[in-house]
Amino acid sequence: MTDAQTSEKPLLDMKGVKIAFTSSTGVVEAVRGIDLTIYPGQSVAIVGESGSGKSTAAMSILGLLPGTGKVTEGEILFDGEDLTKLSEKEMRHYRGSDIGLVPQDPMSNLNPVWRIGTQVAESLKANNVVPGSEVDNRVNELLGEAGLPDAARRARQYPHEFSGGMRQRALIAIGLAARPRLLIADEPTSALDVTVQKRILDHLGGLTRELGTAVLFITHDLGLAAERADHLVVMHRGRIVESGPSLEILRNPQHPYTKRLVTAAPSLASSRIQSAKAAGAKSQELIAKGDQSSTEEVIRVENLTKEFDVRGSRGDKKLLRAVDDVSFTLKKGRTMALVGESGSGKSTVANMVLNLLDPTSGFIYYKGTDLSTLKGRDLFDMRRKMQVVFQNPYGSLDPMYSIFRCIEEPLALHKVGSRKEREERVAELLDIVSMPRSAMRRYPNELSGGQRQRIAIARALALKPEVLVLDEAVSALDVLVQNQIIQLLSQLQEDLGLTYLFITHDLAVVRQTADEIVVMQQGKVVEHGSADQVFAHPAEAYTRDLIDSVPGLNIELGTGEAFVPDTGTQPR
């Protein structure tokens, strides 16, 4: 905290705040008496695993607690006014204009039937920020600030025409529209590739300095917290277990839980990146000794191209080449990572591999079988061999299905086992992804984002597939669970000979998991090689930018020197 901050009045002061939810089994205390102070222009990060209470604490500031959530004790003072005492009508005065929000999940927070520009304009009008005649220009400026090129055209598009990262950028534009004094950013960049993440966070940092906007980050990414926040608050099971200047805590964590978080953070722990390198060397050794599992071809992609009809700048139809002549081969028991910025075409490639999209041209072979020739029963059987874990745990689980039914559905569809055997398999899968068996009776809306993603992974494993396509499968998970899932996937791969196609923008995770890396930019493959080769000697400037943008990668921790990849550039 600076001397200036100690001399001025706090912008936000939470004192002894307790938050509880009423459920069928009684009252559940989610936040157990926390104190948090934020000064004008200060950036604070709350870190902790899913279910630690960090998002609940943040939502209480806006008076937007879900379901039966209620502040049962304490005060939330904003500029001296206790927000817990205000009516819903009075709270509306603060939302948007004084306290902005960038929510975590872009798909469920954008209206699917409204154009993106209309939704940004709505936030400007609701807060009377600019005169009506200037709204369109301001919308374009905000979308541009949030990192969306060709903003005027993008403003006329709908959410379904945007990639996950582009939707998140639109939400950031909405959150910043009214130039709030406090911006609550709940996992603001979890859906963004690292280069855009850096641009967005640089922008937020600029706002903090220029406008005196305070930022409260809710994040599981300790790299992001270390780089972007002055002050770090660590939450565990509804309590603050450690609080202080970010770098001080990361270099010298005191609480055992904080120590676990620092150890598990892929972008921070240089020792783990180095150990991943050692593991990579070990796997190369196995190949040299004649490990045949990694020479058998499972998927071969040849000259894959995909074009979409899109609207041009004047509303006329034109073709967008999302995937442009992509080729690669995936070997049995190996992990290939497709990396690149949002809109680079990596998820489109994954959807074509899964036969969810038809290629415009080119071929995909599964063990020599051309997937485009499969119909009916053959295609149904192929679905069993290739399963997917999607990026968005909110959209990929049916809210009307219990967790048991979500996981059991593929087993029932493929007529696997009796009802009792399916129940046993669901229980086993919950164990595998470290969820309690009691979760079977719960529904997706009762789980955190990270817990939902674990259920999605359990469902993907239900049919014992040969290939798993992981589309940003760990981006919604806090570092401890992320670490656990990565280790789990690694163990499953070893035990079952699984083959992974990993679609991700998280280069730190790629460093730990991938054997091979395919780097995509604007639909084309710009670099392809082993993980060690790509990280140690990236051939393309684009690849170097991706590696250099990993948050916190170059921060020196108390346990040793930071790992600085040999990219031919100076550390930032």
N, C-alpha and C positions, 0 to 999 in steps of 0.2 A: 504494500500500500504506500502511495507517495505522501509527502508532507501535505500537499494540496488537499488530498482526499481526507486526511485526518482532521483538517481544519474546517471542512465543509460538512453540510448535513447529508446523511445517507439518502440516496434516491429510494432504495428499498431496504426495509428492515423487518425481517421475519423473526419473531420472538416466541420461543417455546411452542412452535406450531405442531399440533397433532392432527392427523387426518385418519378417519375411519370409514370403512364400508360395511354396510349391513348385508349379510348373506343369509341363506337358508339355515346355515349352521351357527349363526350368531354374528357378533361384531368382530370385524377383522381390522386391526390397527395397521395401516400402511406406512404412516409417517409418525415417528414416536418422539416428538419434542425436539424440533430442529431450530437452530438460530443461524440466520444468514443475512449478511449485510452487503449491499452493493452501492457503490458511490457513482455519481455522474461520470460518464466516460470510462468507467472501469469494465474490464471483461473478466467474468468469473465462469469457471467450468465446474459443473457437477458431474462426477464420474462414478460409475458403479455398474454392477451387472444387472441384467433384466430382473425386474421385480424388487430392486433395492429401494424403490420409492422416489427415484430422481424425477421422473416425468410427472408423477402425482404431485410432488412438491411444487413443480413449475406451473402445472395447470391450476393449482389452488390460487396462484397470484392473479390469474385472469378470471377466477370464479367459474372455471369450466371443468370441474371434476366430473368424471363420467358416472352414470348410474346413481347409486346410493351414496357416493362419496361426499363427505362433509368435514369441514374444519371443526373439530370438537373442542380445541383449546388453542390459546395463543393469539397473537396479533400479526397481521400482515400490513405493515405501514408503507404506503407509497407516497412519498413527498409529505409525510406526516399524517396522511389520512388512512384510517384502518379499513382496508378493503373488505374484511370479513363482516363488517357492520352494514355494508351498502346493499340496497335493493338491486334487483336485476336491471332495472331501468337506469339506476345510477352507475352501475358497473359498465354499461354500454358506452358511457362517456369516456371511460379509460381505455377500452379495447380499441386497438387500431391506432388511435391518435396519440395516446400516451404509452401504451404497452402493445408492441407488435408481436406477432407470432409466426414462426416458420415451423409448421407441423412436420411430423416424421414421415407420414405415409402420403406420397403425392397422388396416388390413384383415388383413394377414398376422400381426399380433401379438395378435389377439383370436380366441378359439376360437369358430367360427361356430355350434356346437351348444350352447353354454352361455349362459345369461342373463348380462347385464352384471353384475348384482348378485352372482351366483355367482363371477364372475371377480375382482371386487374383494374379496369375502369370502375367497377362496382365498389372496390375498396377506396378509390379516390373520391367517388361521389358520396359514399357513406360517411366519410370523414371531412367533407367539404375542403379538400386540399387544394384543388385548382379550379378556375372557372371552366364552365362546360365547353367553351370553344377550344380550350387547350388540352382537354382530356386525352384525345387521340395521340397528340405529340408526346405527352407525358408518359402514356402507356408504352410507346415505342422506346422512350429513353430508359424507363425502368427495366424493360425486357433486355435492352442492350447492356445496361449495367450488370444485370444478373447473368450475363454471358451468353445470351442467345443472339447469334448472328442473323442478319436479314429480319430484324424485329418486326417491321411493318407487315411482312408476309406471314410470319409466325403468329402474329396477333389474330389473324383471320382463321387460324387452324383450331381444331378441337383436340382435347386431351388425348384421344386415342391415336392421333397422328404424331404424337410426341413420344420419344423414348423415355425411359424412367428418369434419366438424368435431366432431360429437358423439362419434364413436368416439375421436377424439384426446383429447377431454376425459376419456373413460372411462380411457384409458391414463394420463393425468396423475393421476387419482384412485388408480390402482393403484400408480404410482411413488411417490406420497407417503404411501401407506397406513401404512407402518411408521415414518414420521417419520425417514428416514435422515439421517446426518450429512453425507453428500455425495450430491447428486442430479445424475446425468448426464442432461442433457436434449438428446437428439439431434434437432435440428430440431423442437422441441416444439410449435411453433405454425404450421408450414408449411401445415397443412390448416385453419387457423382463420381466420375473418373477423377484421378488425382490432379490432372492439369487444370480442369475446370474448378475443382475443389479449391485449389490454390488461388485461382482468380477471384472466386466468390469470397474466400476468407480474407484475401487482401482488400477486397472492397469493403467488407464488414469492418476490418481494421481501420480503413480510411474514414469510414463514417464515425467510428468511435472517436477518432482524433478530431475530425473537422466539426462535427455537429454535437459532440459531447454525448453521443448515444451510448448508453451502457448495454453490454451484451451478456446474456446469461446462456451459456452453452450447456445443453444436456447431451452428453456423449459417452460412448464406451471406448472411444479412440484416444488413448493416452498421448499418442503422438500429436494429435490435433490439439488436445488440451495443453500440452507442454508448450507448443509453438504459439498458440493463439490467446491463451488466457493468462492474465496477471496472477490470478488467484485460483487455487484448486480446492474443491470440496469433495471429499470421498465419502460416498454413502454406502451403507451395508445394512440390509434388513431394517430399513426405515430410520436409521440413525446416522448422524455424521460421525465417522470414526477418525477422520483426520482433516485438517484444514490449514492452509497457509500458502505462501508464494509457490507458484507452480514448479519452478526448477528445483527449489529447495526440497519439496516433497518427493519429486521424481528422483533426485540424486541421493536423498537420504530418507527413504520412507521409514516411518516409525511403527505403524500398525501392521500386524501380520497380513491383514487383508490387502492393504496398499502394496505390500511387498509382493503378494501374489499377482496383483494387477500389473505391476511394473514388469515382473518376470514373464507374464503371459502376452504382453503387448508386442505384436509382430513388428511394428514400425519402430519400436524403441529398443528392444533387447538385441543388441548387436551380437551377443553370444549365441542367440537362437538362429540368427541369420547365418552366422559362421557354422553352427552345428548342422544347419540345413545343407550348407555347402559340403560338409563332411559326409552327411547322409547321401548327398548326390554322388560323391566320390565312391561311396560304398556300393550304391546301385550300379555304377559303371563297372565296378570290380566284379559284381555278380554277372553282368553281361559278358565281361571278358572270360569268366569261368564257364560260359556256355549256358546261361540262364535262357532257355528257349522261349519262356513265356513272353518275353518282350520283343521277339522277332516275328511272332504271328500277327498278321494284319487283321484288324477287326473292322475298322472303317477307313474307306478310301474316298476322298473327295476330289473330283476332277473338274477343273475349269468351271466352277460353280458361279452362276450369275443370277441375280434377282433384280427385276425392275418393277417399280410401282408407279401407278398413275397418280400424279399429284397436281394440285392447282398451282399455276405459275403466279407471278407477281400481279397479273391483271385478271386472275381468276380463270385463265385459259388452262386447258389440260396439257401436262407435259410429263415425260418419263423421268423418274428418279432412279438411278442405278445404285441401289443400296449395297449390293455385293457384286464385285467386279473381278471375274476370272480367278477365283480362289481355289487352290489345291493344297491338300496335305494328307498324310497317312497317320492313322492312330493305331498303335500296336497294343496287343493284349497285355493287361496288367500294368499299363503305363498311364501317366497323367499328362495330358496336353492342355496348356492354358491358352485360350484365345483372349488377348488383351488389346485394349484400345480405348479411345474416348467414347463417350455416348454418341451414338449415331455413326460409329465406325463400321457397323454391319455385323458385329460379332454375334449378337442375339438372333439376328436374321439367319445367319449360318446355322446356329444351333436349332432353330425351328425347322429349317429344311432337313437337317440331319435326322430330326425326330419325325419327319414326314407330316409336320403340321402346316408347312407351306410348300407349295410346288415351285421348283426352280424354273426360271425363265429359260435357262440352258445349263448344260453341264450334268454331271452324274454323281450320285452317292451310292457306294457299294457297302453292304454289310456282309462281311465274310464272303465276298465275291458275288452276292446277290444285289442286282440293281433295284433299289428301293422303289423307284417309280413304276416298276412292273407289278408290285404287290397290290392285291385287291382283297376285299372281303375277309375270309378266315385267315389267310396268310398275313394280311396286314394286322389283324387283331392279335395274332400270335407274336408278331414282331414287337408289338407294344409291350409285351411281357419282358422281352429281352433288353429293351431300352427304356429306361425310366428317367424322369426329369424332376429336379427340384427348382422351382421358379424363384425369381428375385423377390417377389412380393408376397410375404406370408399372410397378409391381410386379404388379398384377392384370391389366393389359391386354395383356401379352405372354405367350404360351404358353411355360412354362419348358422344354417338351420340344422346341421348335422352335429351330433355329439362327437367328441374326439374319437371314441371307439368306432363310430360309423365312418368317420373320415379315413381312418387307417384300414378298416375292414373292407371298405368299398372295392378296391382293386382285387382283393382275395375273393369276394363274392362274385364280382363280374367274371372272373376267370375260373369260377367254380373250384376253388382250391379248398379242400378239406371240409369237414363238418363244421357246424356252428361252434361246437366246443373247441375244435382244433384251431378255428380262426380266432376265438377268444384267447387261447393260449399264445398264438402267434402275435396278436396285438400286444399282449402283456410283455412278451419277450422283446418286441420292438421298442416299447416304452422304456424298458430297462436299458436297451442299447443306446438310446439317445438321452439317457439320464433324466427321464421324467417319471414322477411317481405313478404307480398303477391306478391310483385314485383319480388321475386326470381323465380316465376313460369316460367318466360320467359328466365331465364338464364340456363347455361349448367354447368355440374359438374366441368369442368376445370376452371370456373370463381369463384369457391368457395374455401375457405380454408378447411383444413382437418377437423376441428371441425364442420364447416358448413355442409360439406358433410355427416358427421355422423348424424347430426340432421335430414337431409333429409332421410337417411336410417331408422332412428327411426320412422319418420312420415310415411314412406311407410309400415313399419312393423305394424303400428297401423291402417292402412287404412281399413282393413277388420274386425276390432273389434274382434281380436282373444281372445281365453280363456287363452292360454299359450304363453308366449314370452320367447324365448331362446336368451339370451344376451351374445354373444361371444366377450368378451373384449369390450363391447359396449361403455364404456366411457374412454377407455385408450387413445384415440386420441384427447380428449377434454381438453381444458384449465380448470383450477380449477373453474372459475366462471360458465362456461357453464356446466361443470361436476356436480357441485353442483345443478344447475338449473334442469338438466336432472334427477339426482337422486331424487330430490324433486318431479319432474313431474311424474316419474315412481311410486314413493310412493303414490302420489295423485291418479293416474290412477288405481293403485292396489286397493286402498281404495274405489274409486268410482265404478269401474267396476268389482271388484272381480277377477282381473287378477292374474295369477300364473306365477312366474318367475323362470327360471333356469339360474343362473348367472355364466358364465364361466369367471374367471378372475385370474390375478396374483397380483392384487392390494389389499393387505390386509387392507389398510386403508379404501378403498371403501367398502370392505366386512363388516368391522366393523359397517358401517353406514346402510347397506342395508339388510344384511342377517338375517333370522331367524334361519336357520340351515346351518352348514358347513360340506362339505365332502372334506377331504384332500386326494389327490391322489399323489402317488409316483410310478414311473415306472409301470404304468398301474393298480396298486392295490389301494384299499381304505385302508389308514393307520390310519385314524381317522375320526370319525363322531359324531357330537353332536350339541347342540345349540350354537349360536354365543358367548353368554356370557361364556358358559362353556369352549369352545375351546380357547378363548382369555385369560380368567382368569387362567385356569389350563390346558394348553396343555399337553397331555399325552406323545406325541412322541417328540424326539429331533428334528426331521425333521420339525414338526409344530413350535417348538420354534425358529428354525433358520429362518423360513419364517416370523414370527412376528418380530424377532429382526432385520431383514434386511430391514424393511420398512424405506425409507430414511426420516430423520428428525423427526422420531417419538419421540425420546428422547431429542430433543432440547427444552431447557427451553425458553419460550417466556416471554415478559414483562408483559403479562396479567395473568401470573400464572405459576404453576409448570407444567412441561411436564408430559404427561401420560406415565408411564412406566408399561407395562403389567407384571403381575405376572407370569413369565415364568420359575422361578427357576434359572435364570442366571443373571449375573451382566450386567448393561447397558454397551454398547460399549463405 
